[in-house]
Amino acid sequence: MASASASSIDPKEVEQFSRIAAEWWDPKGKFAPLHKFNPVRLAFIREQALARFGRDPKAVRPFEGLRLLDIGCGGGLLCEPMSRLGFSVTGVDASERNIGTASTHAAEQGLSIDYRASTAEDLLAAGEAPFDVVLNMEVIEHVADPAAYLRDCARLTAPGGLMIVATLNRTLKALALAKVGAEYVLRWVPAGTHDWRKFLKPDELRGFLDGEPVAVQGPFGVAYDPLSGRWGRSSDCDINYMMTVTRDAA
C-alpha cells in the first residue's frame, strides 16, 4: 500500500475491500449492488459536469480536455465510463489490490487511465495539479478523518471546478435499511461493509468545508425501487444522497 502515513486511511476499511478486490467487475458478485447503483451515479455526474462546463450534451465525448480524479476508485467502475466520455482520468485508491484490478480491466478494454495506489493527502503533498472534476463517491464514510479528507479533496479541485460527494446519511432509517437490512437480511453487501456511526449528515459535510472557497449544493436523494429493481433520483435523502461542491473561479 502506498504511503501509510496519510491520515485519512483506515487500515481496517482498506483490508475489507482488498479481500474482495478481484470481484469488482462481476455484476453478480459481492459488488452487484454497486453495479445496479452505477447508472444513477453516472447520469448525475454527467448532468452536473455538462452544466458546470457548458458542454454539448449531444457530443459523444463531451468532456475532452478536462481532467477528472476519482478518489477511492476501487476497481474502476466510474473511471472507465468517465474515460469514454472524454475525461483524462486519474483513479486513486489506498488498496494496491484494487488498483491492480482496475488497471488490468482498463487495459483489457483498451482504455488509458492513470491508476495510482495513493491518497488525497499524498497527491497534495506531491504538488499534483488540481482537477476539473473530483469524484468522491461512497468513500468518505470509510475514512478515518472525514473532515480533513473532504478538505483535501476540495483543495484538489481546480478553480471553477466541480466535486461530487456521495455518501450515506446517519439516520435510524439508514441504520435499519442500509446497515442491518443490506448486510444481514438481504445480504446485498458483505457484513461489516459499513459502520453506521461513520455515516454523515449533509450539514456535517457543509461544516467540514467551512472556510474553503467553495459553494455546496444539495443534498440530492437517491432511492431504490424494489418493484423495478432500479435506483433513481429521489426527494428522500434519509439514506443515500449526493452533494455538489463548486470551487470559486480564480
N, C-alpha and C positions, 0 to 999 in steps of 0.2 A: 504494500500500500504506500502511496506517496505521502510524504511529509506528515507524519502522525502528530506533529506539534500543533496543527491547525485546531483552533478552539471549537469549531462547530462540529467536529467529528464526534459521534457517539459510537465507540467501538462495537457495542452490542448490536446496534442497528445495522452497521456495516456488515457484520458477520451474518446477521439474519438474512440479508438479501444476497450475500455472496454465496451462501449454501445452495441457493436455488437459481444461480445466475444462468445456467445452461437452459433454463425453461422460459426465458424471456419471450422467445418468438413462437412458442407453442400456444396457439389460440385456445386449446382445450386443457392446457396445463395449469400450473399454480397462478399464472398471471392472466388467466382467462377473463376475470372481471375487468382488468385494465384494458384488454383488447376491446371489450364491449364499451368501455368508458371513453376510449380514444376518439371516436368520431365527434362527440360533442366538444371535447377539448380542442381538436384540430379546427373545427368550424369557428370556435370562439377566437382562437389565436389568429386565424386568417382574417376574420371580420375586424378585429381590433387593429391589426397591422395595416390592413388596407386603408382604414380610416385615418390612422395616425400618419402614414407616409403618403397618402394621396395616390395610391397605386391603382392601376386598372384592374377591376375585378374579373374582366374577361380574358386577361392575359394568362397564358399557360404557366409562365414563370414570373409572376408579378413582382417578386422581391429581389430581382437581380441587383447586385451592387450593395446589398445590405448584409451586415454581419449579425449572426444570431448565436447566443450562448444558451445551452440547455444545462443548467446546474442540477446534478443528481439525475443524470440522463439514463441510468440503468442500462438496459440492453439496446437503447436507441429507438424506442417506439415513436418518439416525437421527432428525433433528429432526421430520420430518413424522409418522412413526408415533407419536413421543412426544407430539406435539401432539394427535393424535387420541385418545390415551389420557387426555387431560385436563390434562397439564402445561402451565404457562405457560413457553414455550421461548425461550431465547436461544441463538442459534448464532453462534459466533465462529471466524473463520479469518483467517490472515495474508494470504491471497490475495484481493484485491478481485475477481478474475475468478470465483473460487469463490463468493464471496458474491453476486455478480451472478446467477450461475446458480441458486443456491439461492433467492434472493428471487423471481426470475421464476417458478420452478417452483411455489413455495408459493402465489404469487398466482394462478396458473392453477388450483390445487387449492382455492382459497378458504380457505386457512389463514393465520392471523395468527401469524407467527413473527418475533421480533426478531433480525434478522441484522445482524452488525457485522463490518467488516474491522478486526480488533483482535487483541490477545493477552491471555493471562492476566495478564501484568505490567501492561499498560495498564489492565485492569479494576481491579486492586488499587490502582494509583496514582490512579485516578479515584474511589476510595471506593465502588465497586459493592457493593451489599448482597449478602451471601453467599446461595448457592443450596442448596435442599434436596438436589438431586442434581447431581453433576458427572460428565459422561461424558468419558473420556479414552481414546478408542478408536483404537488403531493410529496414535498421534501421537507418543508420547514417543521412539520410535526415529528420529524425523525432526528433532528439535530440537537446538540447539547445546549447551545446558547442561541435560541431563535432570534433574539433582538440583535445581537452582533452579526449573526448570519444575514439577516434581512438588510441591515445597513450596508454590509459588504456587497451584497447583490445590487443594491441601489447604486452604489459607487462604481459598479462595473457597467452601469447603463450610461450610454453616451448622452450628452446634452441633446435634447429634442427626442430622446429615445423612449422606449416602452418596456416595462417589465410586467409580466403577468404572473400572479401568485394564485395557486390553487391549494386548498387545504380542507381540513375538517373542523367543524365548529364544536366547541366544548359545551355541549348541551346534554341533558338527560336523554333526549331523543337520539342523539348521536351515540351515546353510550349503549342504549338499547339496541339500535339497529346496525350502526357501523362497527361497533366493537363486539358485543355479545352475539347479535344476530348473524353478522357476516362471518365471524371467526368460529363460533362454537355451534350455531344452529344450522345455518345454511352451508357453512364451510366453504365460502367463496374464496377466502384467503387463509393462509396458514395461521394457526393460533399463535398469538404473540406478535403479529404484524404491527399492531397499533397499541399505543399506550394512551388511553383516553385522557389522562392527566396532562398529556402534551398537546392535545388538541387546542386550537387557538380561536378566540373570538375575533370578529372583524375589527372591533375597536382596539384590541391589543396590537394587531398589525399596524393600524394607524399610529398608535402610540410609539411603536418601535422606530418609526420614521420621522418622528418629531425632530425638527431642526435640519432635516435634509431638504435640499431644493427640489422637492417633488410634490406632485398632486396625486392623491389616492382616490380612486373611484370604486364604487361597489359597496356592498357585496352583490354578486350576481349568482343566484342559486342554481344548483344542478340537482336533479332528482331522477330516481329510477322508476320507470313504469313497469310493474310486474306483469301487466296484461300484454304489452307489446314486447317486453324483454329488452327495452332500449332506455338509454339515458337521454335526457333533454334539459334544456334551459327551464328554469322554474323561478317563481317568486319565493319559494321556500328555501331559506338559507340555513335551516336548522341543522343540516348535516354537511353536505358538500357545498362549497361555494368558491368563487373566484373573485379576485380583485385586480384592478389595473393600476399601475404606478407609472406616471409620466414624469420624466425629468425635464426641468426647465431648459429651454434652448440657451446656448451660450450668448 
